[in-house]
Each structure stands twice: as C-alpha cells, then as structure tokens.
Amino acid sequence: MAITAKSRALTALQATTALKPADTLAIVKQAAEAITETGIGRKDGKLSKTEVRVRVRGEQDGRLELMIGSEHTTSPGITFSAEAVPADDDVALRVGGLETYRTFQTKTFGLIPTGPATILHFGLYKRFLKEAARRLEAADPSATTALGVPGQ
C-alpha cells in the first residue's frame, strides 16, 4: 500500500495522563513555543527567510486550535487541534490529525515524479508531536503516549 499525503495527514499524538486537562494543554503550548524552523515565505510581496512555527489560533473548553506557518502568512500551511478530555481517572489527549494542509511535488527535468506529494511543514509537525510527548512524559512519568496513525 502506498503511503499518500492523505494517509500521512492522519498522524497524531494520543496520550493518557493523570494531569488536569488545563495542565495537559499548557504542556502542548510549551512544546509549540519550543519548535521552530527557518523557511522561505513572502513578506511585502518578496520571498525571504522567515521563522516557521506552531502557533495557537484559539482556545476554548479543553481544546486548542493550532496552525503551522510563518508570522507573515495569510494562510497557514497546516491546521490541527489538541483536545484534552477527562476519561475515567485520567485525561485523554489527542493532538493532531491534520485538518488542512498543502502539498507540493518537486519536478525533475520538468516532470512531476510518481509518488506521494510532500506535505508542507510535515517534518516540523512531527517534531512538535514528539516534543509534546516528551514534555508530557517528563511532567507525568505515568503518562502513556503513542505517535502514529490511529488504528494502524
């Protein structure tokens, strides 16, 4: 089975923790602040180096709306959410599963090669998920984390 951009977009972090939902989401926010990369973006109509990072777009009732993009972008490269909800005696955290994303394919000699398209900023997204898992495990050693495509 070929790994498509659509199937990679399902990649998410799932975790359980003894922390409160607000504390769990605070860890996700800290992970977002820690992960950046330098990319190329448009500023004043010109291409230039810019900082690309995970940004919080909104927050309400145990849920964060997140995006990955530069500070100058009008449309994010990736959007996803994080949700922490009580589950029995623990809190269930789910971060990701891309809601929107852009893809691109490099051309070789003017031809688009066969194979899956690349998701813009997907590497940064995966580094963010790993950092969120690492910080959650550090804050709560009893936490369990799983990174991947749910159901696989």
ChimeraX attribute file (.defattr): number of C-alpha atoms within 10 A of each C-alpha:
attribute: neighborCount
match mode: 1-to-1
recipient: residues
	/A:1	3
	/A:2	7
	/A:3	10
	/A:4	13
	/A:5	18
	/A:6	14
	/A:7	11
	/A:8	17
	/A:9	19
	/A:10	15
	/A:11	20
	/A:12	24
	/A:13	23
	/A:14	22
	/A:15	21
	/A:16	24
	/A:17	24
	/A:18	19
	/A:19	20
	/A:20	16
	/A:21	21
	/A:22	14
	/A:23	15
	/A:24	27
	/A:25	23
	/A:26	14
	/A:27	19
	/A:28	24
	/A:29	18
	/A:30	13
	/A:31	21
	/A:32	23
	/A:33	14
	/A:34	12
	/A:35	18
	/A:36	18
	/A:37	13
	/A:38	11
	/A:39	14
	/A:40	13
	/A:41	19
	/A:42	15
	/A:43	14
	/A:44	8
	/A:45	7
	/A:46	8
	/A:47	10
	/A:48	11
	/A:49	12
	/A:50	18
	/A:51	14
	/A:52	22
	/A:53	23
	/A:54	25
	/A:55	20
	/A:56	19
	/A:57	13
	/A:58	11
	/A:59	14
	/A:60	8
	/A:61	10
	/A:62	17
	/A:63	19
	/A:64	22
	/A:65	17
	/A:66	23
	/A:67	25
	/A:68	26
	/A:69	23
	/A:70	25
	/A:71	15
	/A:72	14
	/A:73	14
	/A:74	9
	/A:75	11
	/A:76	19
	/A:77	19
	/A:78	22
	/A:79	22
	/A:80	21
	/A:81	20
	/A:82	23
	/A:83	22
	/A:84	25
	/A:85	18
	/A:86	16
	/A:87	12
	/A:88	7
	/A:89	10
	/A:90	16
	/A:91	20
	/A:92	22
	/A:93	24
	/A:94	20
	/A:95	26
	/A:96	24
	/A:97	20
	/A:98	20
	/A:99	13
	/A:100	12
	/A:101	19
	/A:102	15
	/A:103	15
	/A:104	12
	/A:105	15
	/A:106	11
	/A:107	9
	/A:108	8
	/A:109	7
	/A:110	7
	/A:111	9
	/A:112	12
	/A:113	12
	/A:114	7
	/A:115	11
	/A:116	15
	/A:117	17
	/A:118	16
	/A:119	20
	/A:120	18
	/A:121	20
	/A:122	21
	/A:123	11
	/A:124	17
	/A:125	25
	/A:126	17
	/A:127	15
	/A:128	23
	/A:129	24
	/A:130	18
	/A:131	19
	/A:132	25
	/A:133	24
	/A:134	15
	/A:135	17
	/A:136	26
	/A:137	17
	/A:138	11
	/A:139	16
	/A:140	15
	/A:141	11
	/A:142	13
	/A:143	18
	/A:144	15
	/A:145	18
	/A:146	15
	/A:147	17
	/A:148	16
	/A:149	15
	/A:150	12
	/A:151	4
	/A:152	4
